[in-house]
Amino acid sequence: MSTELIKVTINGKEFQVAKGARLIDVCREQGFNIPSFCYYADLALQASCRMCLVRIEKMPKLQTSCTITCTDGMVVTTESEEIEKAQRAMVEFLLANHPLDCPICDRGGECELQEMAFDWGNLEERFTERKNAQPEKYLSPIVANDPQRCILCKRCTRVCDEWMGEDAIEAGGRGANTVIGTFGGWLNCSECGNCIEVCPTGTLLDATYRHQARPWELQQTVTTCTYCSDGCQESVGSRAGEVMRVVARDRYVNGHNGEFLCIKGRFAHTFINDETRLRTPMIRYKKGGKLIPATWDEAVKFATRGLDKAAEAHGANSIAVVGSPRLTNESLYALKKFATELVGTENYTATDAFSLSPFFQNLGGQIATHRDIRHAKTIVLIGGEPEELQPFAGKQIRQAVRNGGAKLVIINSTPIRLKERATQFLHINPETEDAAVLAIFNQAHNELAARKMGVQETELIELRRTITNTEGDVVIMFGGEVSAEAQSLLAQMPYLFNKEGRRALLHPLPLYNNSVGATDMGLMYGKLGATEMLDAAGDSVHAMYVAGSFLPQHLTGREDSLGKLDFLVVQELFETETTRFADVVFPAASFAEADGTFTNSGGLVQRVRQTIPPVNQSKQDWVITAQLSKELGVDFGFQMSASAVFGEIAERIPAYAGLRYPLLKDETNPVQVKHATIEQRDLSQESEAIRARVEKMSDTATKINATPPVGHELFKIGTLTDKLPQMHLLASGNPKPPTLAVSPLYQITVDAGMKREAIGGD
């Protein structure tokens, strides 16, 4: 949008607005309420509901304000008898087929059509024709549908196309027989539920929450999603200590993700109140024995005695402290403090899929937020699969290309679905992402890199030309396929591509909600990583304190490593492969029972707020760590306050300097941490290491030609998603039930033969 200001008169008042601004947005920003149903910011225009009518001077008829851009001297009237009459007539049309079932509709109390009718009142109903009634049905295990409530605003179809790139839901039929439906009558998509979120009526409904509560019965708490690194803001609705639903509805929260959530963030919250949650602390009094329920005091004393004994027998470095990238910054900081200031061990880490420490140690530019991605002019994606692993980042990429005209370059060994939006797709040989990074960093390696990648050298030349010809922001994104040395090169690329009129931004794609926070809190800079700790178990590492669990990829081939330890303390939500060998197990609180912060992949520090009291006898992770520390004779001084922990973080970690909880309360204006920028440095050593590795790569690798199906990562069952019954149906291929009138949960029994191979972890 232009920065040039023009004058527009609205209802007799003069305003200065940006040239080209959309009239409906300008009116609303200035406090003039304009009703609408089909209009949705940042979506293609529909102009079908005809509710946003205004009178514009010198135009012969009423105009839809959603289709009008502001021009200098425009005179607008938003309220008049003529306008209200036209709008009332439109509502009357919308209600022509709409059933009077507000008392049983899940959307009652949140329905935009209901609110419009209540605001005006005294609406006439002059239609005597037979209503176009349709039976209720299920479109998937996640989405329920009541077609007769539909007002054909087509928000759902546009969101499915523009946000998700799936076109799974569309309008069918013509004229009065038009209905929103699916191809084949069954949704085969990523089941994000964004069509439910943006629906202004009760047409599309959350099938996991349906008929369980009324909106006004729920206590809404704004918090941050606990799944991927996008850090979506959400509103958790709870009642009587139980989480009932999760939404991103703008009436409750307006975070950087708007109303977007993926299937996990929106639906996979049932683990919070699952009956298999750990209920009490447990102690295994002898190796090979059973875990016995105990009191907190008994378990804490038993744990500290075991850790003390290991330290006395083998030294401080024989104790390893392990955190999880799912924990809050406060809990991760407490673990690092426990390891370094109390135990005095060099062996501490977080159980992440890959470490970002080389990236942040060499960071030469700014981290791109998701807003930066949406408004970038060029996006370079190296490895990764954001549409499955970081869905909001994938959505921002799609909209940057479709709505913003951005150029998208994808470098991947797998033809991921995002390639459909790509300006250039470099289909490389498997495990040659490092060669691509080397070529981008230094053109002298183009021939070698192209040969090993299985692409033409001209493709690399075209890639670099795309970057250097960009006017505006270039966002370079990368996944876990690149090595530590390649991360170092990527981190310094802003020095190669920054110039007047062009800015290179960087955006890592870690897998977990607080992977960046785990790095910021210093937990990723220990002497040993997660796999090295397991390999050292029983040798140089004799005791472990683990908050969370090891990932399946860490334990593969090392299944009995934890059994070699003299002593193991674990705090978790559920029994896992890690707790199987634990001598002490503490029940930890979930994100819905905790206060704190997460730091997302864009560096935004976001509040996690307690929604319900801790389930059973669980406690927040940092509280457990502080309790163990106090029993060992060191009081951390946290005063049982998460804000006190964060205050210490702000004092000791430069990137968080000056931050406090009150500064993070406005979700519409998120705060980005100030990661230190490292001066341009000589990376010849890292470059040479990558070149030597690339030289050894095969020239005749077989390329992967199949595009992965939708949900191949999203629907895989992990510790948390295992607790959502509908997820098991989706993981089993989303079979269509015999009838759509009844929930598929009551019609299909999932057996082992139907399930996809599980990756473990969420």
C-alpha positions in Angstrom: 0.0 0.0 0.0 1.2 3.5 -0.8 2.5 5.7 2.0 1.0 8.8 0.2 -1.8 10.3 2.2 -5.1 11.5 0.8 -8.2 13.1 2.2 -11.5 11.2 2.6 -14.6 12.5 4.2 -16.8 10.0 6.1 -20.1 11.0 7.5 -19.0 14.7 7.4 -15.7 14.1 9.1 -12.4 14.5 7.2 -9.6 12.0 7.5 -6.2 11.5 6.1 -5.7 7.9 4.9 -3.2 5.9 2.8 -3.9 6.1 -0.9 -5.3 2.9 -2.2 -6.6 1.8 1.2 -9.8 -0.3 1.2 -12.8 1.8 2.1 -14.4 -0.8 4.5 -11.1 -1.0 6.5 -10.7 2.8 6.7 -14.3 3.2 7.9 -13.9 0.6 10.6 -10.5 2.0 11.7 -12.2 5.4 12.2 -15.0 3.9 14.3 -17.7 3.7 11.7 -19.2 0.2 11.9 -20.0 -1.3 8.6 -21.6 -4.7 8.6 -20.4 -7.5 6.4 -20.3 -11.3 6.1 -18.3 -12.2 3.0 -15.5 -9.7 3.5 -12.4 -11.0 5.2 -9.1 -9.1 5.4 -6.3 -10.4 3.2 -8.6 -12.8 1.3 -9.8 -12.4 -2.4 -12.9 -10.2 -2.6 -16.3 -11.9 -2.9 -18.8 -9.0 -2.7 -21.7 -11.4 -2.5 -23.4 -10.5 0.8 -24.1 -6.9 -0.2 -24.1 -5.9 3.5 -21.3 -3.3 3.4 -23.2 -0.8 1.3 -22.3 2.9 1.5 -23.3 6.0 -0.4 -20.4 7.7 -2.3 -20.8 11.2 -3.6 -21.1 11.4 -7.5 -21.8 7.6 -7.8 -25.3 6.8 -8.9 -26.0 3.7 -6.8 -25.0 2.4 -3.4 -21.6 0.8 -3.5 -20.0 -2.2 -1.7 -17.3 -0.7 0.5 -15.2 -3.9 0.4 -14.6 -3.4 -3.3 -13.8 0.3 -3.2 -10.3 1.8 -2.8 -10.0 5.3 -1.4 -9.3 8.2 -3.7 -8.5 11.8 -2.9 -11.5 13.9 -2.1 -13.9 10.9 -1.7 -17.1 11.7 0.3 -18.7 8.8 1.9 -21.9 8.2 3.9 -22.2 5.0 5.9 -25.4 5.6 7.8 -28.7 6.7 6.3 -32.3 5.5 6.0 -31.6 4.4 2.4 -28.6 2.3 3.4 -30.3 0.7 6.4 -33.3 -0.2 4.2 -31.0 -2.0 1.7 -29.0 -3.8 4.5 -32.2 -4.9 6.2 -33.4 -6.3 2.9 -30.2 -8.3 2.5 -30.5 -9.7 6.0 -34.0 -10.8 5.2 -32.7 -12.6 2.1 -30.0 -14.3 4.2 -32.6 -15.5 6.8 -34.9 -16.8 4.1 -33.6 -20.4 4.4 -32.0 -20.0 7.8 -33.5 -22.3 10.5 -34.6 -20.8 13.9 -32.4 -23.1 15.9 -30.2 -20.7 17.8 -30.9 -22.4 21.2 -29.2 -25.6 20.0 -26.6 -24.2 17.6 -23.0 -24.4 18.8 -22.4 -20.9 17.3 -25.2 -19.4 19.4 -23.8 -16.4 21.2 -20.9 -16.1 18.6 -22.9 -16.1 15.4 -22.5 -12.9 13.3 -25.9 -13.3 11.6 -27.5 -13.7 15.0 -25.8 -10.6 16.3 -26.8 -8.6 13.2 -30.4 -9.6 13.7 -30.3 -8.7 17.4 -28.7 -5.4 16.7 -31.4 -4.3 14.3 -34.4 -6.1 15.6 -37.9 -5.9 14.0 -36.8 -7.7 10.8 -39.6 -8.7 8.5 -40.0 -12.2 7.1 -42.0 -12.0 3.9 -40.9 -15.2 2.2 -43.5 -17.9 2.1 -41.7 -20.3 -0.2 -40.5 -23.7 1.0 -37.2 -23.5 2.8 -34.3 -25.1 1.1 -33.6 -27.5 4.0 -30.6 -29.9 4.0 -29.9 -32.6 6.6 -27.0 -32.3 9.1 -23.9 -34.4 8.3 -20.3 -35.0 9.0 -17.7 -33.9 6.4 -14.8 -35.6 8.3 -14.0 -36.8 11.8 -13.2 -33.2 12.6 -15.8 -31.1 10.7 -19.6 -31.3 11.1 -21.9 -29.5 8.7 -25.4 -28.0 8.9 -26.0 -26.8 5.3 -29.3 -25.0 5.9 -27.5 -22.4 8.1 -25.2 -21.4 5.2 -25.4 -17.8 3.9 -22.9 -18.5 1.0 -20.4 -15.9 2.1 -17.7 -18.4 0.8 -15.2 -17.4 3.4 -14.5 -21.1 3.9 -13.8 -21.8 0.3 -11.4 -18.9 0.0 -9.6 -19.8 3.2 -9.2 -23.4 2.0 -7.8 -22.2 -1.3 -5.7 -19.2 -0.3 -4.5 -20.1 3.2 -4.2 -23.9 2.8 -3.8 -24.3 -1.0 -6.1 -27.4 -0.9 -9.5 -26.5 -2.5 -11.0 -29.3 -0.4 -14.3 -27.4 0.1 -16.2 -25.6 -2.6 -19.6 -24.3 -3.6 -21.7 -26.7 -5.7 -25.0 -26.3 -7.4 -26.5 -23.1 -8.9 -28.9 -20.4 -7.8 -31.1 -21.2 -4.9 -29.7 -24.7 -4.8 -26.1 -23.7 -4.2 -24.5 -25.4 -1.2 -21.0 -25.6 0.3 -19.7 -29.1 0.0 -16.8 -31.4 -0.7 -15.7 -33.5 -3.6 -17.1 -37.0 -3.1 -18.9 -35.8 0.1 -15.9 -36.3 2.4 -13.0 -34.0 3.3 -9.6 -35.3 2.5 -7.4 -32.3 3.6 -5.2 -31.2 6.4 -8.3 -30.8 8.6 -7.1 -27.5 9.9 -10.6 -26.3 10.9 -10.0 -22.8 9.6 -13.2 -23.1 7.6 -14.9 -23.6 10.9 -13.2 -20.6 12.4 -14.1 -18.1 9.7 -17.7 -19.3 9.2 -19.9 -16.5 10.4 -22.8 -18.9 11.3 -23.2 -22.4 12.6 -22.8 -24.0 9.2 -19.4 -25.6 9.8 -18.8 -26.9 13.3 -16.1 -28.4 15.5 -17.1 -32.1 15.6 -14.8 -32.7 18.6 -16.6 -30.1 20.7 -20.1 -30.1 19.3 -23.0 -29.8 21.9 -20.6 -29.9 24.9 -20.9 -26.3 26.1 -22.2 -22.8 25.3 -19.8 -20.0 24.6 -20.9 -17.9 27.6 -20.2 -20.8 29.9 -16.5 -20.9 29.0 -13.7 -19.0 30.6 -11.5 -17.7 27.7 -7.7 -17.6 28.3 -5.3 -16.3 25.7 -2.2 -18.4 25.5 0.3 -19.9 22.9 0.1 -23.2 21.1 2.3 -25.9 22.4 3.0 -27.7 19.1 5.1 -26.4 16.2 7.5 -23.4 16.2 5.1 -21.0 14.6 3.8 -20.0 18.1 0.2 -19.3 17.1 -1.8 -17.4 19.6 -5.1 -19.1 20.7 -7.9 -18.7 23.1 -8.5 -21.8 25.4 -12.1 -22.2 26.5 -12.4 -24.0 29.9 -15.2 -24.9 32.3 -14.9 -26.3 35.8 -11.2 -27.1 35.4 -11.6 -28.9 32.0 -10.4 -27.6 28.6 -13.4 -27.7 26.3 -12.1 -26.1 23.1 -9.4 -24.0 21.4 -10.1 -21.2 19.0 -8.2 -18.2 17.5 -11.4 -16.2 17.1 -10.6 -12.5 16.9 -13.3 -11.6 19.5 -11.0 -13.3 22.0 -7.5 -13.0 20.7 -5.8 -11.2 17.8 -2.3 -12.6 17.6 0.2 -12.7 14.8 -1.6 -15.7 13.3 -5.0 -14.0 13.1 -7.7 -16.7 13.1 -5.4 -19.3 11.7 -4.7 -22.6 13.6 -3.7 -26.1 12.3 -5.4 -29.3 13.3 -3.1 -29.9 16.3 -3.4 -26.4 17.7 -7.2 -26.3 17.3 -8.2 -29.9 18.1 -5.4 -31.9 19.7 -5.9 -30.5 23.2 -7.6 -33.5 24.7 -4.3 -34.7 26.3 -4.7 -31.9 28.9 -7.5 -33.6 30.8 -6.8 -37.2 29.6 -7.3 -39.8 32.3 -3.9 -41.4 31.6 -2.0 -38.3 32.9 0.4 -39.0 35.7 -1.4 -38.3 38.9 1.2 -38.4 41.7 4.9 -38.5 42.1 6.2 -42.1 41.9 9.3 -43.8 43.3 11.1 -47.0 42.1 12.7 -48.2 45.3 14.9 -50.8 43.6 16.1 -51.4 40.1 13.7 -53.5 38.1 10.9 -52.9 40.6 7.6 -51.0 40.1 7.0 -47.3 40.4 5.1 -46.7 43.6 2.9 -43.6 44.2 4.5 -41.3 46.8 4.0 -37.8 48.3 5.8 -34.8 46.9 8.1 -34.6 49.9 9.1 -38.2 49.8 9.8 -38.1 46.0 11.8 -34.9 46.2 14.0 -36.2 49.1 14.5 -39.5 47.3 15.5 -37.7 44.1 18.0 -35.4 45.8 19.6 -38.3 47.7 20.1 -40.2 44.4 21.6 -37.1 42.7 23.9 -36.4 45.7 25.0 -40.0 45.8 26.0 -39.9 42.1 27.9 -36.6 42.4 29.8 -37.9 45.4 30.7 -41.2 43.7 31.5 -39.9 40.2 31.8 -36.1 40.3 29.5 -33.3 39.2 30.0 -34.0 35.4 28.5 -37.5 35.9 25.1 -35.8 36.2 23.4 -34.8 33.0 20.5 -32.3 32.9 18.1 -32.6 30.0 15.2 -30.3 29.0 12.6 -30.4 26.3 12.0 -27.7 23.6 8.3 -27.9 24.6 8.9 -26.3 28.0 8.5 -22.6 28.8 11.5 -20.3 28.8 11.1 -20.1 32.5 11.4 -23.9 33.0 14.4 -24.1 30.6 16.2 -21.3 32.3 15.6 -23.0 35.7 17.1 -26.2 34.3 20.2 -24.4 33.0 20.6 -22.7 36.4 20.2 -26.0 38.1 22.9 -27.6 35.9 25.5 -24.8 36.1 25.0 -23.0 39.4 23.9 -25.9 41.6 25.2 -29.2 40.2 28.2 -27.6 38.4 27.9 -30.0 35.4 28.9 -29.2 31.8 26.5 -31.9 30.5 23.2 -30.2 29.8 21.0 -30.1 26.6 17.5 -30.1 25.3 16.0 -33.0 23.4 15.5 -31.1 20.1 15.5 -32.7 16.7 18.5 -30.5 15.7 20.4 -27.6 17.3 20.2 -24.0 16.2 23.2 -23.0 18.2 25.5 -22.7 15.1 22.9 -20.4 13.5 22.6 -18.0 16.4 26.4 -18.0 17.1 26.9 -16.6 13.6 23.7 -14.6 13.1 24.5 -11.7 10.7 21.1 -10.2 10.2 17.5 -10.0 11.5 15.2 -12.9 12.1 12.1 -12.7 9.8 8.8 -12.8 11.6 5.8 -14.4 10.0 4.5 -11.0 9.0 7.9 -10.4 7.2 7.3 -13.7 5.3 3.8 -12.6 4.3 5.1 -9.3 2.8 8.4 -10.5 1.4 9.3 -10.0 -2.3 11.4 -13.2 -2.5 11.3 -16.3 -0.4 14.0 -19.0 -0.6 13.1 -22.2 1.1 16.0 -24.7 1.7 14.7 -28.1 2.9 11.9 -28.3 5.3 8.2 -28.9 4.7 6.4 -26.0 6.4 2.9 -26.9 5.1 3.1 -30.1 7.3 5.6 -29.1 10.1 5.0 -25.3 10.4 1.6 -24.8 8.9 1.3 -21.1 9.6 4.6 -20.4 8.0 3.3 -22.4 5.0 0.2 -20.3 4.9 2.2 -17.1 5.0 4.3 -18.3 2.1 1.2 -19.2 0.0 -0.4 -15.8 0.6 2.9 -14.0 -0.1 2.9 -15.6 -3.5 -0.8 -15.5 -4.3 -1.8 -12.2 -2.7 1.5 -10.4 -2.6 3.2 -11.4 -5.8 6.3 -12.8 -4.1 8.8 -15.0 -5.9 9.2 -18.4 -4.2 12.3 -20.5 -4.8 12.2 -24.0 -3.3 15.3 -26.2 -2.9 14.2 -29.7 -1.8 14.8 -33.3 -2.4 11.1 -34.0 -2.1 8.5 -32.4 -4.4 6.5 -30.9 -1.5 3.1 -29.4 -2.2 4.4 -25.9 -1.9 6.2 -26.4 -5.2 2.8 -25.7 -6.9 3.3 -22.0 -5.8 7.0 -21.9 -6.6 8.6 -19.6 -9.2 11.5 -22.0 -9.3 11.8 -25.5 -7.9 15.2 -27.0 -7.6 14.5 -30.7 -7.3 17.8 -31.9 -5.7 19.2 -35.3 -4.9 18.5 -36.5 -1.3 20.8 -35.1 1.4 22.4 -32.5 -0.8 21.0 -29.4 0.9 24.5 -28.4 2.1 25.6 -28.2 -1.6 22.9 -25.7 -2.3 23.9 -23.6 0.7 27.5 -23.7 -0.5 26.6 -22.6 -4.0 24.5 -19.7 -2.7 27.2 -18.6 -0.4 30.0 -18.8 -3.0 29.3 -19.0 -6.8 32.7 -20.5 -7.3 31.3 -23.9 -6.2 28.3 -23.8 -8.6 29.6 -26.6 -10.9 30.4 -28.9 -8.1 27.2 -28.2 -6.2 25.0 -28.6 -9.3 26.6 -31.9 -10.2 26.0 -33.3 -6.7 22.5 -31.8 -6.4 21.5 -33.3 -9.8 20.4 -29.9 -11.2 21.7 -27.7 -14.0 24.3 -25.0 -13.2 22.0 -22.5 -14.9 19.4 -23.1 -12.2 21.8 -22.0 -9.5 22.7 -18.9 -11.6 19.0 -18.1 -12.0 18.4 -18.6 -8.2 21.1 -16.1 -7.4 19.8 -13.7 -10.0 16.3 -13.9 -8.4 17.8 -12.9 -5.1 20.1 -10.1 -6.4 17.3 -8.6 -8.5 14.9 -8.3 -5.6 13.7 -4.9 -4.4 12.4 -5.4 -0.9 12.8 -8.2 1.6 14.4 -11.5 0.8 13.5 -14.2 3.4 15.8 -17.2 3.5 14.2 -20.2 5.3 15.8 -23.5 6.2 14.9 -26.8 7.8 16.8 -29.4 9.8 18.4 -30.9 6.7 21.3 -28.4 6.6 24.4 -29.2 8.7 25.8 -27.1 11.5 28.4 -25.6 9.1 25.7 -24.8 6.6 23.7 -23.0 9.3 26.8 -20.8 9.9 26.9 -19.9 6.3 23.2 -19.2 6.1 23.4 -17.0 9.2 26.0 -14.7 7.5 24.1 -14.4 4.2 22.6 -11.0 5.0 26.2 -9.6 4.6 26.1 -11.0 1.0 22.7 -9.8 -0.1 21.9 -6.7 1.9 22.0 -3.4 -0.1 20.0 -0.3 -0.4 16.4 -1.3 -1.2 17.0 -4.9 -0.4 17.1 -6.6 3.0 17.9 -10.3 3.6 16.1 -11.8 6.5 16.5 -15.3 8.0 13.9 -17.7 9.3 14.8 -21.1 10.8 12.2 -23.9 10.8 12.7 -25.9 14.0 10.1 -28.5 14.9 9.1 -27.6 18.4 7.2 -24.7 20.0 10.2 -23.4 22.1 13.2 -24.6 20.1 14.4 -21.0 19.8 13.8 -20.4 23.5 15.9 -23.5 24.4 18.8 -22.0 22.5 18.3 -18.6 24.0 18.2 -20.0 27.5 21.6 -21.6 26.8 20.5 -25.2 27.2 21.8 -26.1 23.7 25.4 -25.1 24.5 26.3 -28.0 26.8 29.2 -30.3 26.3 27.1 -33.2 25.1 24.0 -33.4 22.9 21.0 -35.7 23.6 22.4 -38.7 21.6 25.9 -38.3 23.1 24.4 -38.3 26.6 22.6 -41.6 25.9 25.8 -43.1 24.4 27.7 -42.0 27.6 25.2 -43.4 30.0 26.8 -45.8 32.4 30.3 -44.6 31.3 30.9 -40.9 32.0 27.2 -40.1 32.7 25.8 -41.9 35.8 22.7 -39.9 36.7 20.2 -37.8 34.7 17.6 -35.3 35.5 15.2 -35.1 32.6 12.3 -32.7 32.1 10.3 -34.2 29.3 11.3 -37.2 27.3 13.9 -38.2 24.8 12.7 -38.3 21.2 12.3 -41.6 19.4 15.2 -40.8 17.0 17.4 -40.3 20.1 16.4 -43.6 21.6 16.6 -45.7 18.4 19.4 -48.1 18.8 19.9 -46.9 22.4 16.7 -48.3 23.9 18.5 -49.7 27.0 20.9 -46.7 27.5 18.8 -45.2 30.3 18.8 -48.5 32.1 22.6 -48.2 32.5 22.3 -45.2 34.7 22.7 -45.3 38.4 19.9 -42.9 38.9 17.2 -41.2 36.7 14.8 -38.5 37.6 12.0 -37.6 35.1 9.2 -35.1 35.1 6.5 -35.7 32.5 2.8 -35.6 31.7 2.5 -39.3 30.7 4.4 -42.5 31.0 6.9 -42.8 28.1 9.9 -44.7 27.1 12.0 -42.3 29.2 10.0 -42.9 32.4 10.3 -46.6 31.9 13.7 -46.6 33.5 13.1 -43.7 35.9 13.8 -44.0 39.6 11.7 -41.0 40.4 8.8 -39.6 38.2 7.2 -36.2 38.9 3.9 -35.3 37.3 4.4 -32.1 35.3 1.8 -29.5 34.3 0.8 -29.0 30.7 0.9 -25.6 29.0 -2.7 -25.0 30.0 -1.7 -25.2 33.6 1.4 -23.1 33.4 2.4 -19.4 33.3 5.4 -18.4 31.3 6.6 -17.6 27.8 7.6 -19.4 24.5 9.8 -17.9 21.8 8.7 -18.8 18.3 10.7 -19.3 15.1 10.4 -15.6 14.3 11.9 -14.5 17.7 8.5 -13.4 19.1 8.2 -13.8 22.9 4.7 -14.9 23.6 2.8 -15.4 26.9 1.7 -18.7 28.1 -1.1 -18.2 30.6 -2.6 -20.6 33.1 -6.1 -21.7 31.9 -7.0 -24.3 34.5 -5.6 -25.4 37.9 -2.9 -28.1 37.6 -4.4 -31.5 36.9 -4.1 -34.1 39.7 -0.9 -33.3 41.7 1.1 -31.9 38.8 3.3 -28.9 39.1 4.9 -26.6 36.6 8.4 -27.7 35.5 10.3 -24.7 36.8 8.5 -25.2 40.2 9.7 -28.8 40.4 13.3 -27.7 39.5 13.2 -25.0 42.2 11.8 -27.5 44.8 14.7 -29.9 44.0 17.2 -27.1 44.3 15.9 -26.0 47.6 16.1 -29.5 49.0 19.7 -29.6 47.8 20.4 -26.4 49.8 20.1 -23.7 47.2 17.1 -21.4 47.0 16.7 -19.9 43.6 14.6 -17.0 45.0 11.9 -17.4 42.4 9.2 -16.9 45.1 6.9 -19.3 43.3 6.3 -16.6 40.7 6.9 -17.2 36.9 7.2 -13.4 36.5 10.2 -13.5 38.9 11.9 -16.2 36.8 11.3 -14.1 33.7 12.6 -11.0 35.4 15.9 -12.9 36.1 15.9 -14.0 32.4 15.6 -10.4 31.3 18.5 -9.4 33.6 20.9 -12.2 32.6 20.2 -12.9 28.9 21.0 -9.9 26.7 18.4 -10.7 24.0 15.6 -10.4 26.6 16.9 -7.3 28.3 14.2 -4.9 29.5 11.4 -7.3 28.9 8.7 -8.0 31.5 5.3 -9.7 31.4 3.3 -6.4 31.1 5.2 -5.6 27.9 4.0 -8.9 26.4 0.3 -8.6 27.1 -0.7 -7.1 23.8 -1.0 -9.9 21.3 -1.7 -7.5 18.5 1.8 -6.0 19.0 4.1 -8.9 19.7 7.7 -8.3 21.0 10.7 -9.7 19.1 13.8 -10.6 21.1 17.0 -8.7 20.2 19.3 -11.5 19.1 22.9 -10.3 18.9 24.2 -9.7 15.4 27.6 -11.1 14.8 30.0 -9.1 12.7 30.9 -10.5 9.3 33.5 -13.2 9.8 35.8 -15.5 7.9 33.8 -18.7 7.2 36.4 -20.4 5.0 36.9 -23.2 7.5 33.2 -24.0 7.6 33.0 -23.5 3.8 35.9 -25.9 3.2 34.3 -28.5 5.5 31.1 -28.4 3.5 33.0 -28.5 0.2 34.9 -31.6 1.4 31.6 -33.3 2.4 29.9 -32.3 -0.9 32.9 -33.8 -2.8 32.1 -37.2 -1.2 28.4 -37.1 -2.3 27.3 -39.5 -5.0 26.8 -38.2 -8.5 24.2 -40.8 -9.3 21.6 -40.6 -6.5 18.0 -41.5 -7.2 15.6 -38.6 -6.8 12.4 -38.7 -4.9 9.6 -38.1 -7.4 6.4 -38.7 -5.3 4.7 -35.7 -3.7 3.8 -36.6 -0.1 0.1 -36.8 0.7 -1.6 -34.2 2.8 -1.3 -35.0 6.5 1.6 -37.5 6.2 3.3 -35.6 9.0 0.4 -33.7 10.6 -1.6 -36.9 11.3 1.2 -39.0 12.7 0.5 -40.1 16.2 2.7 -38.8 19.0 2.4 -38.8 22.8 0.0 -35.8 22.8 -2.0 -36.3 19.6 -2.5 -40.0 20.6 -5.2 -38.7 23.0 -7.4 -37.3 20.3 -9.6 -40.2 19.0 -10.2 -38.5 15.6 -6.5 -38.3 15.0 -6.3 -42.1 14.8 -8.9 -42.1 12.1 -7.0 -39.5 10.1 -3.7 -41.4 10.7 -5.4 -44.5 9.3 -6.1 -42.8 6.0 -9.3 -41.0 6.9 -11.8 -43.7 5.7 -15.2 -42.5 4.7 -17.9 -44.0 7.0 -21.0 -45.8 5.7 -23.2 -42.9 6.7 -22.4 -39.2 7.1 -25.3 -38.6 9.6 -23.4 -40.2 12.5 -19.9 -39.4 13.8 -17.3 -41.8 12.2 -16.0 -42.5 15.7 -19.0 -44.7 16.2 -18.8 -46.4 12.8 -15.1 -47.2 12.3 -12.7 -49.2 14.5 -9.1 -48.4 13.9 -6.9 -51.5 13.7 -3.1 -51.8 13.4 -3.2 -52.5 9.7 -4.8 -49.1 9.0 -2.2 -47.0 10.8 0.6 -45.1 9.2 4.0 -45.6 10.6 4.3 -43.4 13.7 7.3 -41.1 14.2 6.7 -40.5 17.9 6.6 -37.1 19.3 4.2 -34.4 18.1 
